[in-house]
Amino acid sequence: MALDTTALNSAGIAPDTALGKAVAGRAQVFRMTQDAEDAVLRPRDAGAWPHPLRAALAARIARLNDEGALAARYAADAGEFAPLADPEADGQAQGLAHVAAFMDKVAADTRHVAAGDVAGLQAAGVADADIVRLAELNAFLAYQIRVIAGLRLMKAVPA
């Protein structure tokens, strides 16, 4: 049975190719990656961040990293939060400007993230557990985007 994961679909890896067969040999890694995606984007306990908002933020992060197909995949589940999937949106309309700014900085300017950024979320009333949830989402997307980029590079190399 072919693997059906966001990473493989976004990288365009067909199961009947040499790379597809090589990936099948690492099936457990890709299943666990998909499990991590499900846990971060669709957890049972979503805290302050409902699933559609998480999808919008994931799409936003994907767009900030020039991953248009991945962004479109996540944006499809963003519902009423779809405008937040656009990094040009500042989140003011949704009352989430502090969250959008934090997510953008972590996704696109990680080395400049400082304790003050977390303190800013706390000052805006975001609970520590929800700050961790935002960090988990950003960390997972960083991982997933790198896996997709790596698969694309492997696909470009002749066997």
Order of alpha helices (4+ residues) and beta strands (2+ residues): alpha-alpha-alpha-alpha-alpha-alpha-alpha-alpha
